[in-house]
Amino acid sequence: MASHSPNLECRIYEAKYPEVAMAVMIQVKNIADMGAYVSLLEYNNIEGMMLFIVNLNQYKLI
């Protein structure tokens, strides 16, 4: 008897990746020294990275 698994993959947008500086919904997976590894929720949970800039003890997302 074959098991039937539902296809739960879903992408909200037609493009495979978001444009630079585009606002997207994410889930933070891991925070590292130079940035955070995230899943892009609206793009089928592909992995991305948000880089930090450290300047005079202040963090800035780029």
N, C-alpha and C positions, 0 to 999 in steps of 0.2 A: 504494500500500500504506500503510495507516494504522499509525502507530507507537503502541504501547500503553505509556503511562507508568504505573507503579504509583502508587497513592495512598498516600503515606507519611505523611500528616498523622495525628497521633494526640494525643488529649487524655486524660490519666489521670483527670481529675475532670469531673463533669457541669457544674459552674459555669464560666462564662466567665472569671472573675477570682477570685483567692484573696481570702479575708477579710483585713481589716487585722490585722497582727501574727501572721499565720499563717506557719509555717515552710515554705519551698518550696525546691526545687533550682533554682539559677541558674547562668548562665555570664556572667561579667563581660565586657562588650564594650569599655567605655571608662571611664576614671576621669577625672573633671573636678574643678574646684575645690570645688563644692558637693555632689558625690555621685558615684555610679557608675551608668552605664547598663548594664542587664543583660537577658538573655533568660530568661524563665521556662520552664524545660525541661519541666515537667509541664503547662503550659498552652499547648501548641502553639507554643512559642518566641515568645510575644508580648513586646514590649519593655516594660521597667519601669525605674524609677529608685529607687535607694536614696540618701536624703539624709544628709549628715553635719552634725553640729553641732561647731564648733570652740570649745573653752573652755579657756583657759590651756594651749595647745599640746597638748591632748588631743582625740582624735576620738571621737565617739559616733555610732553608727548609730541612725537613727530610722525 
